[in-house]
Amino acid sequence: MPALGDAEVHPELDIPLLRDLIRPDHLNWSPRELRDLTGLVASELTSELMNIVRIDEQQRWWAKLGLTAGVELWLLSWAPGQGTPAHDHGGASGSFSVLFGALREDYRYAAGPVRTKHHDLGTGIGFGPGRAHQVTNVSSVNSASVHAYSPPLLPVRYYADLAEVPAVPPQRNEVV
C-alpha cells in the first residue's frame, strides 16, 4: 500500500491528470467522490483507457489504474454474458462508471430486497459499504467500466446468491 501522499499508477496512464484525480493525500472517499472519480476518469481519459482495455472472451479482464492510501482504481472489461458472482466489497464504499457498452447490476443492501439497475454508456453510481451486488453484461456487445473503492484493498466477500447477504453486514476493520 502506498504511503499517504504517494500513488502507484498504471504505466500507460502515468500522467498528471490521473495523479491529480486520485488525490494521493486524500484518505476517506465518500460514495459521491468515488462516483465523480470514476466518471471523470471515464470521460477525461477515454482515449488512454481505450488503448489499455482488452476483451477476453473466456473471462473478465481487469487492470489496476491507480492505488493510493485512500483509493484503488480499476478498469474492467466484460464480453457478452460475463459477470461477477454476488459479492460485497468488505466494508469499502465503491463506484463504477460505464466506459462503453452497458451493464446490469443486481444489488441489495442488508435486509433489503434485491433490486436491478441498468447502467448505460456514461452512467455511474457510487455506493456505501453496505451494498452487495452482482454485475453482468447482458447485452450482445462488449462493455468496459471504471471502478473505485475506498478504503483500498479490503477483501471481497462472495455469496452464492444475493439473498445470502446477512441482515447486518460484517463490519470492516478500521484502517489505521
N, C-alpha and C positions, 0 to 999 in steps of 0.2 A: 504494500500500500504506500503510495507516495506521501511524503510529509506535507503538512499544511503549507500551502504556497507553491508546491511542486505539482507537476502534471506529467502523465505519460500520454502520448498521443500516437495514433496510427502514423507510420512513416509517410504515407501518401497524403496525410492531412495535417502535417506539422506546419500550420500557417497561423499567423497572428489572430485571425478572426476566430478560429476554433479555440485557441488558448484563451481568448477573451470571453467567449461564450461559456466555457466550462468553469470559469471563475475559480482558480485554484485556492483562493483564500476563503471561499465560502463553504461552510460545513453542513448546515442543515437546510436542505432544499424542500420547499413546500410542493405539493402536487401541482399547483399553478405555475410555479417556477420551472418545474420539470417539463410541464406541457409547453411552456414558452421555449424552453431549451430545445426540445425535440422538433418543435415547429420551425424555429429559426434555423436549426442545422439542416432540416429537410429542404427548406425554401432557399436559404442563402448559399448552401454548399451542394446544390443539386448536381452540378456538373462533376464536381470532385467525387461525390458519392457514386455517381453512375460509372465512374472509372474504376471504382473499387468493387462494387457489388458483383456477385456471381450467383448464378442459379444452378442448384444441384438437384437434378430430378429424383435422386434417391433419398435425400434427407435435407432438412432445413440447413441453410448456410448462415454463418454469422461471422462478424469481425468486430473486435473491440476498437472503438474510435477514440476513446479517451477515458482516463481514470485519474481522479484526484482523491484527496482525503474525504471529500463530501459527495462525490457523484461518480457513477460509471455510465458510459455512453456506448451504445452498440448499434450496429447496422445488421439487420436480419433480412433474408430473402425467403420467399415462400413460393414454391411451384404449386400449381393447382392441386388441391387435396391435402397439402401439407398443413400440419398444425401442431400445437403443443398438447400435452396431456393437461388435465386440470392441475393447477398449481397456485401457490401464493408466492410472495417474494420475501418470506422470512421476517416480516415486520418492516420492510422498506416501503417507502412511497415510490410510485413509479409513473411512467408516462410512455406513450408511443404515438408517433405521427406517421401517417402513410406517405411514403415517398412516391410509389407508383402502385397501380392496381387497387385492390380493395381487400379488406379483412373482415371476418365476422368474429365478434367477441361474445362468448357466453360467460357471464360473470355472476358473482354472488358475494354479498357481504355477510358476515357471520349472522346466522339466524334469520336471514332474509331469503326471499325467493330467488331462483335463478332467472336472470334476465338476458336478453340478447340485444346487441347493438351492432349495426353495420358501420364500418369506418371506410369511407371512400378516399380517393386521392386528395391529399392536402389536409385531411382532418386529423385531429389529435385529441388525446384525452389524458388528463392527469388523475391519479387516484391515490388514496391514502393507504396505510399499511393493512387495513382490514379487508381488502378486496382479494378474492381468489378468482381466477379466470382460466379460460381455455380459448386460444386464438387460432383461427383456421382460415386458410384461403379457400373459400368455397366457390370462387369464380373459375373461369376457364382460361384465365391469363395469369402470368407471373405477377407477384407482388413483392414489395420491399418496404421496410419500415425502420424508423429510427427509434430506439428505446433508451430510457434513462432511469436510474434507480438511485435513491438516497435513503439511508446511508449505503455506500457501495459494499459489494462482496459478501452480502448476507446469503446464507444457503437457502435455496428454493425448497419449499415443501410441496411434494406431489400427492395427489389424491386420485383414487380410482374414478371418482365422479365428483362433480361439484356439490352434490348432496352430502358428501362426507366431510365437508368443511365444518370444523367444530363451531358450536354456537358461540363460544368465547374463544377468539383466536389466541394461539400461544403468543406470549409476549416475547419480544426480542430483547436480547441483552444490550444495554446501552453501550454505545461506542464511547470510549474514554479518550 
